[in-house]
């Protein structure tokens, strides 16, 4: 069995299964409903910096700087990015607002987009399959058939993740194993979800396989001794590897990079050796 051509092997000594537990990030890894969220967040930050006249470099350079820490914190509770932005405002000589104020402003902007996508799915103007990473249902089904328990760990608020798991018809696959911060609790950690999964199922860390498009879940899966599949997904309707995500995921320690789950059956057959 060959690794599918769409997959890039980063770690040639990667352990090949079988695996006894699988962890999935949510946004960008399963769901595309929040596609475009980095632009929303960065635009908000630029607006707040403009208000206090704190942008001293060319604006594209400032935006790139903001993006660097926004994406480095991808996978943590969203409030962490707002905390980092408050530090940025202070370092530039400004007076930051309360972190919770920044967080609410971001949520308001993002949800104005997300609600439209919820409505489209609920009204059946859009199919759930249009708003997931291609063939997400297929890989979850394959893992279920292999008897692998599935855990979802997200940095997005639990109430929103839970609703979207149902909207996207993922609930039959993941059941009640959906973990995310309640009310944007900053103490939520994906590390704790991984430790809980390993403990509850009495498995070894190297029997864990993780799928994610962000730094945090990739690093935590590797820290636990598992295999990290980096999902360098593009936006809805676009296929192929997202180059920026690819670079970030490789730096975080991903063993394999894939653009989506189109060749999930071949990928899992190879991983199970």
C-alpha positions as CSV (number, residue, x, y, z in Angstrom):
1,X,0.0,0.0,0.0
2,X,1.4,3.4,-1.1
3,X,0.8,6.7,0.6
4,X,-1.6,8.6,-1.6
5,X,0.0,11.2,-3.9
6,X,-2.0,14.0,-2.3
7,X,-0.2,13.3,1.1
8,X,3.2,14.6,1.8
9,X,5.4,12.5,4.1
10,X,7.4,14.9,6.4
11,X,8.6,12.3,8.9
12,X,9.9,9.2,7.0
13,X,10.2,7.3,10.3
14,X,6.6,8.0,11.4
15,X,5.0,5.2,13.3
16,X,2.3,3.3,11.4
17,X,-0.6,1.9,13.4
18,X,-2.8,0.4,14.4
19,X,-4.1,3.4,16.4
20,X,-6.6,3.1,19.2
21,X,-7.9,6.7,19.5
22,X,-8.2,9.7,17.1
23,X,-8.3,13.4,17.9
24,X,-9.7,16.0,15.5
25,X,-9.5,19.8,15.7
26,X,-12.7,21.3,14.5
27,X,-12.5,24.6,12.6
28,X,-10.4,24.1,9.4
29,X,-10.0,20.4,10.2
30,X,-13.6,19.2,10.0
31,X,-15.7,22.4,9.6
32,X,-15.3,25.3,7.1
33,X,-18.1,27.3,8.6
34,X,-15.6,29.7,10.1
35,X,-13.6,30.0,7.0
36,X,-12.1,33.5,6.8
37,X,-11.9,34.0,10.6
38,X,-8.2,35.2,10.5
39,X,-9.1,38.1,8.2
40,X,-12.0,39.1,10.4
41,X,-9.7,39.0,13.5
42,X,-6.9,40.9,11.9
43,X,-9.2,43.5,10.4
44,X,-10.6,44.2,13.9
45,X,-7.1,44.5,15.3
46,X,-6.1,46.9,12.5
47,X,-9.2,49.0,13.2
48,X,-8.4,49.3,16.9
49,X,-4.8,50.2,16.2
50,X,-5.9,52.9,13.7
51,X,-8.2,54.4,16.3
52,X,-5.2,55.1,18.5
53,X,-2.8,55.9,15.6
54,X,-0.5,53.1,16.6
55,X,0.4,51.9,13.1
56,X,3.8,53.3,12.4
57,X,4.9,50.8,9.7
58,X,3.3,50.2,6.3
59,X,-0.1,48.7,6.9
60,X,0.6,45.4,5.1
61,X,3.6,44.9,7.3
62,X,1.5,45.5,10.4
63,X,-1.1,43.1,9.1
64,X,1.5,40.4,8.5
65,X,2.8,40.9,12.1
66,X,-0.6,40.5,13.5
67,X,-1.3,37.4,11.4
68,X,1.9,35.8,12.7
69,X,0.8,35.7,16.3
70,X,-2.9,35.2,15.5
71,X,-2.0,32.0,13.6
72,X,0.6,30.9,16.2
73,X,-2.2,30.9,18.8
74,X,-4.6,29.1,16.5
75,X,-6.2,26.2,18.5
76,X,-6.1,28.0,21.9
77,X,-9.3,29.5,23.3
78,X,-9.9,32.7,21.2
79,X,-9.4,34.9,24.3
80,X,-5.7,34.1,24.1
81,X,-5.4,36.0,20.8
82,X,-7.2,38.9,22.4
83,X,-4.8,38.9,25.3
84,X,-1.9,38.9,23.0
85,X,-3.4,41.8,21.1
86,X,-3.8,43.8,24.3
87,X,-0.1,43.3,24.9
88,X,0.6,44.6,21.4
89,X,-1.4,47.7,22.0
90,X,0.5,48.4,25.2
91,X,3.9,47.8,23.5
92,X,3.0,50.3,20.8
93,X,2.2,53.0,23.5
94,X,-1.5,52.7,23.4
95,X,-4.2,51.9,26.0
96,X,-5.8,48.5,25.5
97,X,-9.5,47.8,26.1
98,X,-10.5,45.0,28.3
99,X,-9.7,41.6,26.7
100,X,-13.4,40.6,27.0
101,X,-14.3,43.7,25.0
102,X,-12.0,42.8,22.1
103,X,-13.3,39.2,22.2
104,X,-16.9,40.3,22.0
105,X,-16.2,42.7,19.1
106,X,-14.5,39.8,17.2
107,X,-17.3,37.4,18.0
108,X,-19.9,39.9,16.8
109,X,-18.1,40.4,13.5
110,X,-17.5,36.8,12.9
111,X,-21.0,35.6,13.9
112,X,-22.6,38.0,11.4
113,X,-20.9,35.8,8.7
114,X,-21.4,32.5,10.5
115,X,-25.2,33.0,11.1
116,X,-25.7,33.3,7.4
117,X,-24.0,30.0,6.9
118,X,-26.0,28.4,9.6
119,X,-29.2,29.7,8.0
120,X,-28.2,28.3,4.6
121,X,-27.6,24.8,6.0
122,X,-30.7,24.8,8.2
123,X,-32.9,25.9,5.3
124,X,-31.2,23.3,3.0
125,X,-30.0,26.0,0.6
126,X,-26.6,24.5,1.3
127,X,-25.6,20.9,2.1
128,X,-23.6,20.0,5.1
129,X,-21.0,18.5,2.8
130,X,-20.4,21.9,1.3
131,X,-19.2,23.3,4.6
132,X,-16.9,20.6,5.8
133,X,-13.3,19.8,4.7
134,X,-13.8,17.5,1.6
135,X,-14.8,13.9,2.7
136,X,-14.6,14.7,6.4
137,X,-17.6,12.4,6.9
138,X,-15.8,9.7,5.0
139,X,-12.7,9.6,7.2
140,X,-14.8,9.7,10.4
141,X,-16.8,6.8,9.1
142,X,-13.7,4.8,8.2
143,X,-12.2,5.3,11.6
144,X,-15.5,4.3,13.2
145,X,-15.5,1.1,11.2
146,X,-12.0,0.4,12.5
147,X,-13.3,0.7,16.0
148,X,-11.4,3.9,16.8
149,X,-13.0,6.3,19.3
150,X,-13.1,9.8,18.0
151,X,-12.6,13.0,20.1
152,X,-13.1,16.6,18.9
153,X,-11.1,19.4,20.6
154,X,-11.7,23.0,19.6
155,X,-10.7,26.4,20.8
156,X,-14.1,27.8,19.7
157,X,-16.8,28.2,22.3
158,X,-18.5,24.9,23.2
159,X,-22.1,26.1,22.5
160,X,-21.1,27.1,18.9
161,X,-19.1,23.9,18.2
162,X,-21.9,21.7,19.5
163,X,-24.4,23.4,17.3
164,X,-22.2,23.1,14.2
165,X,-21.4,19.4,14.9
166,X,-25.1,18.8,14.6
167,X,-25.7,21.1,11.6
168,X,-22.9,19.4,9.7
169,X,-24.2,16.0,10.5
170,X,-21.0,15.0,12.4
171,X,-22.8,14.0,15.6
172,X,-23.3,10.3,14.7
173,X,-19.6,10.0,14.3
174,X,-18.2,11.8,17.3
175,X,-21.1,11.4,19.7
176,X,-20.6,13.2,23.0
177,X,-16.8,13.4,22.7
178,X,-16.8,17.1,21.8
179,X,-14.6,19.3,24.0
180,X,-14.2,23.1,23.8
181,X,-14.1,26.1,26.2
182,X,-17.4,26.9,27.9
183,X,-18.1,30.6,27.7
184,X,-14.6,31.1,26.2
185,X,-12.9,29.8,29.3
186,X,-9.2,30.7,29.0
187,X,-8.2,27.7,31.0
188,X,-9.3,25.2,28.4
189,X,-6.4,23.1,27.0
190,X,-6.3,20.5,24.2
191,X,-3.6,18.9,26.2
192,X,-6.2,18.0,28.9
193,X,-8.5,16.5,26.2
194,X,-5.7,14.3,25.0
195,X,-4.7,13.2,28.5
196,X,-8.3,12.4,29.2
197,X,-8.7,10.3,26.1
198,X,-5.5,8.4,26.8
199,X,-6.5,7.8,30.4
200,X,-10.2,6.9,29.8
201,X,-9.3,4.4,27.0
202,X,-6.2,3.1,28.7
203,X,-4.1,3.5,25.6
204,X,-0.5,4.5,25.1
205,X,0.4,7.9,23.7
206,X,1.9,6.4,20.6
207,X,-1.5,4.8,19.9
208,X,-3.0,8.3,19.3
209,X,-3.4,9.8,15.9
210,X,-4.4,13.5,15.6
211,X,-5.7,15.6,12.7
212,X,-5.4,19.4,12.9
213,X,-4.8,22.5,10.9
214,X,-3.2,24.5,13.8
215,X,-0.1,24.6,15.9
216,X,-1.6,23.7,19.3
217,X,-3.2,20.3,18.5
218,X,-0.2,19.3,16.4
219,X,2.3,20.1,19.2
220,X,0.1,18.4,21.8
221,X,-0.3,15.2,19.8
222,X,3.4,15.0,19.3
223,X,4.1,15.8,23.0
224,X,1.9,12.8,23.9
225,X,3.9,10.6,21.6
226,X,1.2,10.3,18.9
227,X,1.2,10.8,15.1
228,X,0.2,14.2,13.8
229,X,-1.5,14.6,10.4
230,X,-1.5,18.2,9.4
231,X,-4.6,19.3,7.5
232,X,-3.5,22.2,5.3
233,X,-7.0,22.9,4.2
234,X,-8.1,25.7,1.9
235,X,-11.3,27.7,2.0
236,X,-14.7,26.3,1.0
237,X,-14.9,25.5,-2.7
238,X,-11.1,25.6,-3.1
239,X,-8.9,22.5,-3.3
240,X,-5.3,21.9,-2.7
241,X,-2.7,22.6,0.0
242,X,-2.8,25.9,1.8
243,X,0.9,26.9,1.6
244,X,0.9,29.0,4.8
245,X,-0.8,26.3,6.8
246,X,1.6,23.8,5.4
247,X,4.7,25.7,6.6
248,X,3.1,26.3,10.1
249,X,2.2,22.7,10.5
250,X,5.6,21.4,9.5
251,X,7.2,23.8,12.0
252,X,4.9,22.5,14.7
253,X,6.0,18.9,14.1
254,X,3.4,17.4,11.7
255,X,4.4,13.9,10.4
256,X,2.2,14.1,7.3
257,X,0.6,16.9,5.4
258,X,-2.7,16.5,3.5
259,X,-5.0,19.1,1.8
260,X,-8.2,17.3,2.8
261,X,-9.7,13.8,3.2
262,X,-10.4,13.0,-0.5
263,X,-8.0,10.0,-0.3
264,X,-8.8,9.1,3.3
265,X,-9.3,5.4,2.7
266,X,-5.8,5.1,1.1
267,X,-4.2,7.3,3.8
268,X,-5.7,5.2,6.6
269,X,-4.8,1.9,4.9
270,X,-1.2,3.2,4.7
271,X,-1.1,4.4,8.3
272,X,-2.5,1.1,9.5
273,X,0.4,-0.6,7.7
